[in-house]
Structure formats: C-alpha cells, structure tokens
Amino acid sequence: MDDASDKLTEWTDPVLGDLVWDDEDGAWSGTTDIDGRDVVLTVTSDTIVEGGAATRADQEAALDEARPLLDRVLEMEPKFRRLAAEEIANAAGDEGDEETAHSALDEVDELADVLQLEAVSLHGSGELFYTDSSAKFFPDAEITVYFEEDLSFGGAEVSE
C-alpha cells in the first residue's frame, strides 16, 4: 500500500516533459515541448478525485494514460484547429449580415494558421487552448477546443 511519502512531487518524462504534482487539484502540470515551443500541459485521471488522496500508483497511471493520448492528440491537432476555425467563422457569420458571413468563411484558412497552441489539458478527453498569434481576429481572447475520449471534435469557444 502506498503512503504519502511514496508519492511523487515532480517528474521529467521523455514524452510529457517536466511536470509537478499538485495534490489539491489531483493533477500533474508543467510544460512540454511541442514543435520547439514550451506548451503548458495538465494531466489528470478519472481515477484521481480533485482534492483527493492520490497514491503513487494513481500518479503513475495518469502519466501512463497521458503519453499515448498526447501523441494521438498532437496528430489530430491540425484537424482540430481547422474545425475550430470553421466553427468560429460560422458563428461569426450567423451573427452578422451576409457580407460578414462570407468574409468570415473566406478567412477560415488564415484563422486556422494563426491559432497558436498555448496549453493542453488531458483527462481522457481534454482541451486545447489557443491564442491568435496575429492578434487580427481575437487579440485578447483564448480559443478553447474540446475533444472527446475517442478523439472526436467536441467544439470550440472563444472567451475574452
């Protein structure tokens, strides 16, 4: 049986990067290198209850689940980014007149290209968090892309 002294406080992983354990959140957090950039990474597990008493085995299981999930998410990331740009453009078009709708749809490729991945949250399903690197479309906003456990696109939202 694991006791508190067996728990990990930090971990350097070849896939996930440098992580620190947060007992209160029941999560690993840190940074990982994605395409030469440090991206914030948060890893939790359905078996770990927020604020609960995770064991070392729980901590290790969360890491074991996250490694292949991160690889698969990064394979899907360009598709998720494109789908998010389409969904955001469609929403902007729905809110405006016909000219706004056509303009928004004409800029989907550009929007998809300027979305810069800032953070990844993995917990079976998860979220990708982006900023607009051009500041043209959403200069002060965060764009969140949701994905499901089967890696299907779960939607996108813009928050100021």
OpenMM code with the backbone's topology and positions (N, CA, C; nanometers):
from openmm import Vec3, app, unit

residues = "MET ASP ASP ALA SER ASP LYS LEU THR GLU TRP THR ASP PRO VAL LEU GLY ASP LEU VAL TRP ASP ASP GLU ASP GLY ALA TRP SER GLY THR THR ASP ILE ASP GLY ARG ASP VAL VAL LEU THR VAL THR SER ASP THR ILE VAL GLU GLY GLY ALA ALA THR ARG ALA ASP GLN GLU ALA ALA LEU ASP GLU ALA ARG PRO LEU LEU ASP ARG VAL LEU GLU MET GLU PRO LYS PHE ARG ARG LEU ALA ALA GLU GLU ILE ALA ASN ALA ALA GLY ASP GLU GLY ASP GLU GLU THR ALA HIS SER ALA LEU ASP GLU VAL ASP GLU LEU ALA ASP VAL LEU GLN LEU GLU ALA VAL SER LEU HIS GLY SER GLY GLU LEU PHE TYR THR ASP SER SER ALA LYS PHE PHE PRO ASP ALA GLU ILE THR VAL TYR PHE GLU GLU ASP LEU SER PHE GLY GLY ALA GLU VAL SER GLU".split()
positions = [
    Vec3(0.0833, -0.1184, 0.0000),
    Vec3(0.0000, 0.0000, 0.0000),
    Vec3(0.0876, 0.1246, 0.0000),
    Vec3(0.0551, 0.2195, -0.0882),
    Vec3(0.1309, 0.3435, -0.0951),
    Vec3(0.0966, 0.4331, 0.0219),
    Vec3(0.1969, 0.5034, 0.0724),
    Vec3(0.1659, 0.6078, 0.1694),
    Vec3(0.2121, 0.7411, 0.1118),
    Vec3(0.1843, 0.8473, 0.1827),
    Vec3(0.2125, 0.9816, 0.1319),
    Vec3(0.3597, 1.0006, 0.0985),
    Vec3(0.4488, 0.9335, 0.1704),
    Vec3(0.5916, 0.9523, 0.1452),
    Vec3(0.6350, 0.8896, 0.0136),
    Vec3(0.5558, 0.7989, -0.0421),
    Vec3(0.5883, 0.7359, -0.1702),
    Vec3(0.5473, 0.8209, -0.2897),
    Vec3(0.4616, 0.9199, -0.2663),
    Vec3(0.4094, 0.9994, -0.3769),
    Vec3(0.5205, 1.0804, -0.4430),
    Vec3(0.5036, 1.0978, -0.5710),
    Vec3(0.5964, 1.1794, -0.6483),
    Vec3(0.5581, 1.3258, -0.6341),
    Vec3(0.6567, 1.4139, -0.6345),
    Vec3(0.6285, 1.5574, -0.6307),
    Vec3(0.6598, 1.6221, -0.7647),
    Vec3(0.7512, 1.5615, -0.8378),
    Vec3(0.7832, 1.6105, -0.9724),
    Vec3(0.8288, 1.4943, -1.0584),
    Vec3(0.8250, 1.5156, -1.1904),
    Vec3(0.8562, 1.4083, -1.2834),
    Vec3(0.9041, 1.4695, -1.4140),
    Vec3(1.0124, 1.4176, -1.4673),
    Vec3(1.0577, 1.4557, -1.6003),
    Vec3(1.0362, 1.3357, -1.6898),
    Vec3(0.9555, 1.3561, -1.7910),
    Vec3(0.9133, 1.2476, -1.8780),
    Vec3(0.9608, 1.2761, -2.0201),
    Vec3(1.0106, 1.1746, -2.0916),
    Vec3(1.0589, 1.1984, -2.2276),
    Vec3(0.9496, 1.2428, -2.3251),
    Vec3(0.8250, 1.2084, -2.2978),
    Vec3(0.7141, 1.2475, -2.3851),
    Vec3(0.6413, 1.3696, -2.3298),
    Vec3(0.6151, 1.3692, -2.2005),
    Vec3(0.5297, 1.4707, -2.1391),
    Vec3(0.6056, 1.5938, -2.0909),
    Vec3(0.7357, 1.5830, -2.0718),
    Vec3(0.8152, 1.6976, -2.0275),
    Vec3(0.8285, 1.7044, -1.8771),
    Vec3(0.8548, 1.8252, -1.8279),
    Vec3(0.8771, 1.8492, -1.6853),
    Vec3(0.7445, 1.8799, -1.6170),
    Vec3(0.7100, 1.7974, -1.5181),
    Vec3(0.5802, 1.8092, -1.4520),
    Vec3(0.5965, 1.8156, -1.3008),
    Vec3(0.5013, 1.8835, -1.2380),
    Vec3(0.4957, 1.8951, -1.0918),
    Vec3(0.3579, 1.8471, -1.0479),
    Vec3(0.3544, 1.7738, -0.9371),
    Vec3(0.2289, 1.7216, -0.8857),
    Vec3(0.1620, 1.8243, -0.7947),
    Vec3(0.0323, 1.8447, -0.8133),
    Vec3(-0.0473, 1.9333, -0.7288),
    Vec3(-0.1523, 1.8472, -0.6591),
    Vec3(-0.1321, 1.8224, -0.5302),
    Vec3(-0.2246, 1.7379, -0.4527),
    Vec3(-0.3647, 1.7957, -0.4491),
    Vec3(-0.3747, 1.9276, -0.4363),
    Vec3(-0.5064, 1.9906, -0.4247),
    Vec3(-0.5908, 1.9668, -0.5496),
    Vec3(-0.5288, 1.9799, -0.6677),
    Vec3(-0.6006, 1.9589, -0.7935),
    Vec3(-0.6010, 1.8129, -0.8363),
    Vec3(-0.5138, 1.7321, -0.7767),
    Vec3(-0.5016, 1.5929, -0.8193),
    Vec3(-0.4543, 1.5845, -0.9626),
    Vec3(-0.3529, 1.6676, -0.9960),
    Vec3(-0.3094, 1.6778, -1.1355),
    Vec3(-0.1598, 1.7045, -1.1460),
    Vec3(-0.1071, 1.6611, -1.2588),
    Vec3(0.0280, 1.6970, -1.2986),
    Vec3(0.0183, 1.8245, -1.3820),
    Vec3(0.1132, 1.9145, -1.3657),
    Vec3(0.1173, 2.0320, -1.4521),
    Vec3(0.2627, 2.0689, -1.4773),
    Vec3(0.2833, 2.1296, -1.5923),
    Vec3(0.4178, 2.1708, -1.6298),
    Vec3(0.4205, 2.2140, -1.7740),
    Vec3(0.5330, 2.1910, -1.8368),
    Vec3(0.5465, 2.2270, -1.9773),
    Vec3(0.6014, 2.1092, -2.0561),
    Vec3(0.5641, 2.1077, -2.1813),
    Vec3(0.6161, 2.0076, -2.2735),
    Vec3(0.6547, 2.0778, -2.4022),
    Vec3(0.7521, 2.0241, -2.4713),
    Vec3(0.7972, 2.0825, -2.5968),
    Vec3(0.7099, 2.0314, -2.7107),
    Vec3(0.6462, 2.1244, -2.7797),
    Vec3(0.5673, 2.0907, -2.8971),
    Vec3(0.6150, 2.1800, -3.0101),
    Vec3(0.6743, 2.1181, -3.1095),
    Vec3(0.7274, 2.1907, -3.2249),
    Vec3(0.8217, 2.3034, -3.1845),
    Vec3(0.9084, 2.2752, -3.0852),
    Vec3(1.0092, 2.3719, -3.0445),
    Vec3(0.9596, 2.4816, -2.9517),
    Vec3(0.8352, 2.4710, -2.9062),
    Vec3(0.7788, 2.5706, -2.8139),
    Vec3(0.7382, 2.5024, -2.6842),
    Vec3(0.7561, 2.5718, -2.5727),
    Vec3(0.7063, 2.5215, -2.4451),
    Vec3(0.5565, 2.5470, -2.4374),
    Vec3(0.4813, 2.4415, -2.4190),
    Vec3(0.3359, 2.4479, -2.4087),
    Vec3(0.2974, 2.3938, -2.2711),
    Vec3(0.2069, 2.4640, -2.2045),
    Vec3(0.1604, 2.4212, -2.0724),
    Vec3(0.0827, 2.2899, -2.0882),
    Vec3(0.1095, 2.1963, -2.0001),
    Vec3(0.0429, 2.0665, -2.0031),
    Vec3(-0.0136, 2.0367, -1.8648),
    Vec3(-0.1391, 1.9944, -1.8608),
    Vec3(-0.2028, 1.9489, -1.7382),
    Vec3(-0.2529, 1.8076, -1.7631),
    Vec3(-0.2229, 1.7176, -1.6707),
    Vec3(-0.2626, 1.5771, -1.6827),
    Vec3(-0.3372, 1.5368, -1.5565),
    Vec3(-0.4601, 1.4924, -1.5752),
    Vec3(-0.5371, 1.4353, -1.4644),
    Vec3(-0.5887, 1.2998, -1.5091),
    Vec3(-0.6516, 1.2306, -1.4184),
    Vec3(-0.7069, 1.0992, -1.4495),
    Vec3(-0.8437, 1.0884, -1.3854),
    Vec3(-0.9308, 1.0142, -1.4486),
    Vec3(-1.0639, 0.9919, -1.3915),
    Vec3(-1.0567, 0.9182, -1.2583),
    Vec3(-0.9465, 0.8489, -1.2334),
    Vec3(-0.9337, 0.7743, -1.1082),
    Vec3(-0.8882, 0.8636, -0.9931),
    Vec3(-0.8445, 0.9853, -1.0247),
    Vec3(-0.7973, 1.0763, -0.9211),
    Vec3(-0.9056, 1.1806, -0.8959),
    Vec3(-0.9520, 1.1879, -0.7757),
    Vec3(-1.0551, 1.2834, -0.7384),
    Vec3(-0.9875, 1.4137, -0.6974),
    Vec3(-1.0380, 1.5252, -0.7504),
    Vec3(-0.9816, 1.6558, -0.7153),
    Vec3(-0.9807, 1.6716, -0.5642),
    Vec3(-0.8634, 1.7087, -0.5111),
    Vec3(-0.8501, 1.7252, -0.3673),
    Vec3(-0.8433, 1.5942, -0.2910),
    Vec3(-0.8463, 1.4827, -0.3644),
    Vec3(-0.8436, 1.3520, -0.3001),
    Vec3(-0.7028, 1.3048, -0.2728),
    Vec3(-0.6935, 1.1910, -0.2125),
    Vec3(-0.5648, 1.1347, -0.1749),
    Vec3(-0.5179, 1.0382, -0.2828),
    Vec3(-0.4472, 1.0887, -0.3809),
    Vec3(-0.3927, 1.0043, -0.4872),
    Vec3(-0.2720, 0.9274, -0.4340),
    Vec3(-0.2575, 0.8076, -0.4824),
    Vec3(-0.1399, 0.7274, -0.4475),
    Vec3(-0.0360, 0.7430, -0.5574),
    Vec3(0.0833, 0.6939, -0.5314),
    Vec3(0.1876, 0.6956, -0.6334),
    Vec3(0.1408, 0.6155, -0.7556),
    Vec3(0.0717, 0.5055, -0.7325),
    Vec3(0.0200, 0.4252, -0.8437),
    Vec3(-0.0790, 0.5068, -0.9274),
    Vec3(-0.1640, 0.5877, -0.8606),
    Vec3(-0.2564, 0.6757, -0.9324),
    Vec3(-0.1793, 0.7770, -1.0170),
    Vec3(-0.0765, 0.8352, -0.9572),
    Vec3(0.0049, 0.9342, -1.0282),
    Vec3(0.0691, 0.8722, -1.1526),
    Vec3(0.1269, 0.7550, -1.1352),
    Vec3(0.1937, 0.6877, -1.2462),
    Vec3(0.0936, 0.6447, -1.3531),
    Vec3(-0.0242, 0.6008, -1.3111),
    Vec3(-0.1273, 0.5607, -1.4072),
    Vec3(-0.1700, 0.6795, -1.4928),
    Vec3(-0.1829, 0.7968, -1.4319),
    Vec3(-0.2201, 0.9168, -1.5080),
    Vec3(-0.1141, 0.9473, -1.6138),
    Vec3(0.0112, 0.9329, -1.5788),
    Vec3(0.1198, 0.9555, -1.6751),
    Vec3(0.1164, 0.8510, -1.7862),
    Vec3(0.0950, 0.7250, -1.7480),
    Vec3(0.0901, 0.6168, -1.8471),
    Vec3(-0.0238, 0.6372, -1.9469),
    Vec3(-0.1383, 0.6871, -1.8982),
    Vec3(-0.2524, 0.7154, -1.9871),
    Vec3(-0.2251, 0.8354, -2.0766),
    Vec3(-0.1539, 0.9339, -2.0230),
    Vec3(-0.1335, 1.0603, -2.0949),
    Vec3(-0.0350, 1.0494, -2.2107),
    Vec3(0.0662, 0.9648, -2.1996),
    Vec3(0.1684, 0.9568, -2.3054),
    Vec3(0.1079, 0.9249, -2.4419),
    Vec3(0.0373, 0.8125, -2.4568),
    Vec3(-0.0186, 0.7832, -2.5890),
    Vec3(-0.1293, 0.8812, -2.6286),
    Vec3(-0.2028, 0.9319, -2.5289),
    Vec3(-0.3087, 1.0285, -2.5590),
    Vec3(-0.2493, 1.1563, -2.6164),
    Vec3(-0.1410, 1.2060, -2.5575),
    Vec3(-0.0779, 1.3275, -2.6100),
    Vec3(-0.0310, 1.3054, -2.7537),
    Vec3(0.0297, 1.1921, -2.7809),
    Vec3(0.0748, 1.1629, -2.9179),
    Vec3(-0.0429, 1.1655, -3.0157),
    Vec3(-0.1534, 1.1026, -2.9786),
    Vec3(-0.2698, 1.0992, -3.0681),
    Vec3(-0.3339, 1.2376, -3.0831),
    Vec3(-0.3385, 1.3134, -2.9736),
    Vec3(-0.3946, 1.4489, -2.9796),
    Vec3(-0.3101, 1.5364, -3.0730),
    Vec3(-0.1788, 1.5252, -3.0627),
    Vec3(-0.0928, 1.6083, -3.1480),
    Vec3(-0.1056, 1.5691, -3.2951),
    Vec3(-0.1337, 1.4433, -3.3224),
    Vec3(-0.1606, 1.4021, -3.4611),
    Vec3(-0.2885, 1.4670, -3.5119),
    Vec3(-0.3865, 1.4809, -3.4243),
    Vec3(-0.5168, 1.5375, -3.4606),
    Vec3(-0.5200, 1.6900, -3.4527),
    Vec3(-0.4217, 1.7501, -3.3895),
    Vec3(-0.4250, 1.8932, -3.3617),
    Vec3(-0.4496, 1.9800, -3.4847),
    Vec3(-0.3837, 1.9579, -3.5988),
    Vec3(-0.4141, 2.0426, -3.7150),
    Vec3(-0.5610, 2.0336, -3.7581),
    Vec3(-0.6180, 1.9139, -3.7500),
    Vec3(-0.7593, 1.8964, -3.7843),
    Vec3(-0.8477, 1.9697, -3.6832),
    Vec3(-0.8173, 1.9555, -3.5532),
    Vec3(-0.8941, 2.0254, -3.4505),
    Vec3(-0.8882, 2.1761, -3.4715),
    Vec3(-0.7688, 2.2270, -3.5032),
    Vec3(-0.7507, 2.3708, -3.5248),
    Vec3(-0.8351, 2.4187, -3.6420),
    Vec3(-0.8361, 2.3426, -3.7494),
    Vec3(-0.9151, 2.3774, -3.8679),
    Vec3(-1.0654, 2.3729, -3.8360),
    Vec3(-1.1100, 2.2688, -3.7682),
    Vec3(-1.2514, 2.2586, -3.7317),
    Vec3(-1.2932, 2.3737, -3.6392),
    Vec3(-1.2044, 2.4122, -3.5484),
    Vec3(-1.2331, 2.5250, -3.4602),
    Vec3(-1.2480, 2.6535, -3.5403),
    Vec3(-1.1582, 2.6756, -3.6359),
    Vec3(-1.1659, 2.7957, -3.7195),
    Vec3(-1.2969, 2.7977, -3.7975),
    Vec3(-1.3371, 2.6833, -3.8507),
    Vec3(-1.4642, 2.6758, -3.9242),
    Vec3(-1.5829, 2.7054, -3.8329),
    Vec3(-1.5819, 2.6458, -3.7142),
    Vec3(-1.6931, 2.6669, -3.6212),
    Vec3(-1.7016, 2.8136, -3.5784),
    Vec3(-1.5876, 2.8741, -3.5505),
    Vec3(-1.5848, 3.0147, -3.5094),
    Vec3(-1.6307, 3.1046, -3.6242),
    Vec3(-1.5854, 3.0752, -3.7451),
    Vec3(-1.6259, 3.1550, -3.8618),
    Vec3(-1.7761, 3.1415, -3.8872),
    Vec3(-1.8266, 3.0212, -3.8748),
    Vec3(-1.9707, 3.0009, -3.8932),
    Vec3(-2.0506, 3.0780, -3.7892),
    Vec3(-2.0034, 3.0771, -3.6648),
    Vec3(-2.0733, 3.1509, -3.5588),
    Vec3(-2.0692, 3.3006, -3.5864),
    Vec3(-1.9544, 3.3508, -3.6314),
    Vec3(-1.9435, 3.4938, -3.6645),
    Vec3(-2.0356, 3.5277, -3.7808),
    Vec3(-2.0421, 3.4397, -3.8785),
    Vec3(-2.1304, 3.4620, -3.9933),
    Vec3(-2.2762, 3.4604, -3.9545),
    Vec3(-2.3128, 3.3725, -3.8607),
    Vec3(-2.4519, 3.3642, -3.8157),
    Vec3(-2.4951, 3.4909, -3.7423),
    Vec3(-2.3980, 3.5565, -3.6778),
    Vec3(-2.4298, 3.6762, -3.6002),
    Vec3(-2.4340, 3.8025, -3.6851),
    Vec3(-2.3756, 3.7986, -3.8047),
    Vec3(-2.3676, 3.9181, -3.8870),
    Vec3(-2.4561, 3.9104, -4.0095),
    Vec3(-2.4358, 4.0072, -4.0970),
    Vec3(-2.5101, 4.0078, -4.2220),
    Vec3(-2.4436, 3.9128, -4.3218),
    Vec3(-2.4969, 3.9052, -4.4425),
    Vec3(-2.4460, 3.8120, -4.5432),
    Vec3(-2.3007, 3.8422, -4.5795),
    Vec3(-2.2655, 3.9688, -4.5866),
    Vec3(-2.1280, 4.0075, -4.6185),
    Vec3(-2.0312, 3.9602, -4.5100),
    Vec3(-2.0723, 3.9772, -4.3837),
    Vec3(-1.9905, 3.9301, -4.2710),
    Vec3(-1.9751, 3.7787, -4.2769),
    Vec3(-2.0820, 3.7097, -4.3091),
    Vec3(-2.0776, 3.5635, -4.3182),
    Vec3(-1.9779, 3.5183, -4.4240),
    Vec3(-1.9829, 3.5786, -4.5428),
    Vec3(-1.8891, 3.5414, -4.6495),
    Vec3(-1.7455, 3.5769, -4.6118),
    Vec3(-1.7268, 3.6929, -4.5508),
    Vec3(-1.5936, 3.7361, -4.5102),
    Vec3(-1.5352, 3.6392, -4.4074),
    Vec3(-1.6157, 3.6007, -4.3088),
    Vec3(-1.5685, 3.5092, -4.2049),
    Vec3(-1.5284, 3.3752, -4.2650),
    Vec3(-1.6092, 3.3235, -4.3549),
    Vec3(-1.5782, 3.1945, -4.4169),
    Vec3(-1.4567, 3.2031, -4.5082),
    Vec3(-1.4358, 3.3192, -4.5699),
    Vec3(-1.3178, 3.3379, -4.6549),
    Vec3(-1.1885, 3.3382, -4.5746),
    Vec3(-1.1986, 3.3666, -4.4443),
    Vec3(-1.0789, 3.3788, -4.3608),
    Vec3(-1.0514, 3.2571, -4.2725),
    Vec3(-1.1220, 3.1473, -4.2959),
    Vec3(-1.1039, 3.0270, -4.2148),
    Vec3(-0.9594, 2.9779, -4.2205),
    Vec3(-0.9016, 2.9706, -4.3395),
    Vec3(-0.7637, 2.9216, -4.3515),
    Vec3(-0.6661, 3.0094, -4.2740),
    Vec3(-0.6852, 3.1411, -4.2879),
    Vec3(-0.5952, 3.2329, -4.2179),
    Vec3(-0.6107, 3.2191, -4.0665),
    Vec3(-0.7341, 3.2092, -4.0190),
    Vec3(-0.7567, 3.1923, -3.8752),
    Vec3(-0.6928, 3.0629, -3.8259),
    Vec3(-0.7124, 2.9554, -3.8984),
    Vec3(-0.6526, 2.8274, -3.8580),
    Vec3(-0.5005, 2.8385, -3.8513),
    Vec3(-0.4420, 2.9134, -3.9428),
    Vec3(-0.2961, 2.9285, -3.9462),
    Vec3(-0.2411, 3.0106, -3.8299),
    Vec3(-0.3199, 3.1067, -3.7788),
    Vec3(-0.2673, 3.1943, -3.6736),
    Vec3(-0.3005, 3.1462, -3.5323),
    Vec3(-0.3799, 3.0413, -3.5194),
    Vec3(-0.4070, 2.9879, -3.3862),
    Vec3(-0.2815, 2.9214, -3.3330),
    Vec3(-0.2336, 2.9701, -3.2205),
    Vec3(-0.1102, 2.9199, -3.1605),
    Vec3(-0.1433, 2.8429, -3.0335),
    Vec3(-0.1014, 2.7176, -3.0306),
    Vec3(-0.1278, 2.6313, -2.9159),
    Vec3(-0.0497, 2.6799, -2.7945),
    Vec3(-0.1219, 2.7056, -2.6853),
    Vec3(-0.0597, 2.7548, -2.5626),
    Vec3(-0.0631, 2.6511, -2.4504),
    Vec3(-0.1700, 2.5689, -2.4484),
    Vec3(-0.1851, 2.4734, -2.3384),
    Vec3(-0.2676, 2.3534, -2.3832),
    Vec3(-0.2396, 2.2401, -2.3179),
    Vec3(-0.3111, 2.1156, -2.3431),
    Vec3(-0.3532, 2.0601, -2.2075),
    Vec3(-0.4793, 2.0202, -2.1973),
    Vec3(-0.5305, 1.9563, -2.0764),
    Vec3(-0.5789, 1.8171, -2.1152),
    Vec3(-0.5206, 1.7162, -2.0514),
    Vec3(-0.5551, 1.5773, -2.0816),
    Vec3(-0.6197, 1.5136, -1.9597),
    Vec3(-0.7357, 1.4538, -1.9820),
    Vec3(-0.8051, 1.3820, -1.8751),
    Vec3(-0.8996, 1.2805, -1.9374),
    Vec3(-0.8454, 1.1972, -2.0240),
    Vec3(-0.9276, 1.1044, -2.1033),
    Vec3(-0.9738, 1.1761, -2.2272),
    Vec3(-1.0624, 1.2722, -2.2092),
    Vec3(-1.0936, 1.3682, -2.3144),
    Vec3(-0.9999, 1.4869, -2.2869),
    Vec3(-1.0345, 1.6060, -2.3335),
    Vec3(-0.9465, 1.7171, -2.3000),
    Vec3(-0.9768, 1.8438, -2.3750),
    Vec3(-0.8852, 1.9390, -2.3591),
    Vec3(-0.8966, 2.0682, -2.4225),
    Vec3(-0.7608, 2.1125, -2.4756),
    Vec3(-0.7680, 2.1888, -2.5825),
    Vec3(-0.6524, 2.2583, -2.6374),
    Vec3(-0.6830, 2.4067, -2.6262),
    Vec3(-0.5876, 2.4843, -2.5799),
    Vec3(-0.6079, 2.6274, -2.5609),
    Vec3(-0.5153, 2.7036, -2.6550),
    Vec3(-0.5742, 2.7960, -2.7308),
    Vec3(-0.5010, 2.8708, -2.8316),
    Vec3(-0.5125, 3.0206, -2.8077),
    Vec3(-0.4168, 3.0936, -2.8636),
    Vec3(-0.4290, 3.2380, -2.8778),
    Vec3(-0.4142, 3.2701, -3.0260),
    Vec3(-0.4562, 3.3888, -3.0630),
    Vec3(-0.4434, 3.4381, -3.2003),
    Vec3(-0.3065, 3.5046, -3.2108),
    Vec3(-0.2107, 3.4369, -3.2718),
    Vec3(-0.0747, 3.4896, -3.2788),
    Vec3(-0.0645, 3.6158, -3.3640),
    Vec3(-0.1625, 3.6404, -3.4485),
    Vec3(-0.1612, 3.7598, -3.5323),
    Vec3(-0.2301, 3.8780, -3.4642),
    Vec3(-0.3124, 3.8499, -3.3655),
    Vec3(-0.3964, 3.9498, -3.2972),
    Vec3(-0.4950, 4.0159, -3.3934),
    Vec3(-0.5137, 3.9578, -3.5095),
    Vec3(-0.6059, 4.0137, -3.6085),
    Vec3(-0.7514, 3.9783, -3.5760),
    Vec3(-0.7743, 3.8559, -3.5372),
    Vec3(-0.9106, 3.8078, -3.5178),
    Vec3(-0.9574, 3.8210, -3.3739),
    Vec3(-0.8752, 3.7740, -3.2805),
    Vec3(-0.9115, 3.7710, -3.1387),
    Vec3(-0.7903, 3.8129, -3.0555),
    Vec3(-0.7586, 3.9417, -3.0537),
    Vec3(-0.6340, 3.9861, -2.9900),
    Vec3(-0.6253, 3.9587, -2.8396),
    Vec3(-0.7357, 3.9585, -2.7697),
    Vec3(-0.7327, 3.9406, -2.6241),
    Vec3(-0.8161, 3.8227, -2.5793),
    Vec3(-0.8250, 3.7218, -2.6620),
    Vec3(-0.9124, 3.6093, -2.6309),
    Vec3(-0.8355, 3.4784, -2.6271),
    Vec3(-0.8967, 3.3818, -2.5621),
    Vec3(-0.8459, 3.2452, -2.5635),
    Vec3(-0.9480, 3.1616, -2.6390),
    Vec3(-0.8990, 3.0785, -2.7275),
    Vec3(-0.9847, 2.9896, -2.8049),
    Vec3(-0.9643, 2.8495, -2.7469),
    Vec3(-1.0727, 2.7881, -2.7043),
    Vec3(-1.0664, 2.6549, -2.6451),
    Vec3(-1.1289, 2.5551, -2.7410),
    Vec3(-1.0563, 2.4479, -2.7664),
    Vec3(-1.1050, 2.3381, -2.8494),
    Vec3(-1.1225, 2.2174, -2.7582),
    Vec3(-1.2407, 2.1591, -2.7641),
    Vec3(-1.2723, 2.0421, -2.6828),
    Vec3(-1.2654, 1.9174, -2.7692),
    Vec3(-1.2111, 1.8092, -2.7117),
    Vec3(-1.2131, 1.6814, -2.7822),
    Vec3(-1.2595, 1.5731, -2.6863),
    Vec3(-1.3192, 1.4708, -2.7451),
    Vec3(-1.3772, 1.3608, -2.6677),
    Vec3(-1.2754, 1.2474, -2.6515),
    Vec3(-1.3109, 1.1486, -2.5703),
    Vec3(-1.2216, 1.0355, -2.5461),
    Vec3(-1.1845, 0.9610, -2.6735),
    Vec3(-1.2775, 0.9557, -2.7688),
    Vec3(-1.2489, 0.8876, -2.8954),
    Vec3(-1.1775, 0.9793, -2.9947),
    Vec3(-1.1331, 1.0942, -2.9466),
    Vec3(-1.0632, 1.1971, -3.0248),
    Vec3(-1.1510, 1.2596, -3.1326),
    Vec3(-1.2804, 1.2595, -3.1093),
    Vec3(-1.3691, 1.3351, -3.1979),
    Vec3(-1.3707, 1.4802, -3.1488),
    Vec3(-1.3962, 1.5702, -3.2421),
    Vec3(-1.4015, 1.7132, -3.2126),
    Vec3(-1.5252, 1.7413, -3.1293),
    Vec3(-1.5056, 1.8103, -3.0172),
    Vec3(-1.6158, 1.8380, -2.9275),
    Vec3(-1.6656, 1.9805, -2.9304),
    Vec3(-1.6047, 2.0636, -3.0159),
    Vec3(-1.6491, 2.2018, -3.0265),
    Vec3(-1.5399, 2.2991, -2.9906),
    Vec3(-1.5704, 2.4271, -3.0113),
    Vec3(-1.4754, 2.5335, -2.9841),
    Vec3(-1.5496, 2.6536, -2.9291),
    Vec3(-1.4795, 2.7318, -2.8486),
    Vec3(-1.5380, 2.8553, -2.7990),
    Vec3(-1.4301, 2.9608, -2.7841),
    Vec3(-1.4721, 3.0852, -2.7946),
    Vec3(-1.3847, 3.1998, -2.7781),
    Vec3(-1.4243, 3.2679, -2.6480),
    Vec3(-1.3274, 3.2928, -2.5610),
    Vec3(-1.3571, 3.3643, -2.4368),
    Vec3(-1.2606, 3.4810, -2.4216),
    Vec3(-1.3157, 3.5919, -2.3852),
    Vec3(-1.2369, 3.7151, -2.3679),
    Vec3(-1.1737, 3.7154, -2.2314),
] * unit.nanometer
topology = app.Topology()
chain = topology.addChain("A")
for resn in residues:
    res = topology.addResidue(resn, chain)
    for name in ("N", "CA", "C"):
        topology.addAtom(name, app.Element.getBySymbol(name[0]), res)
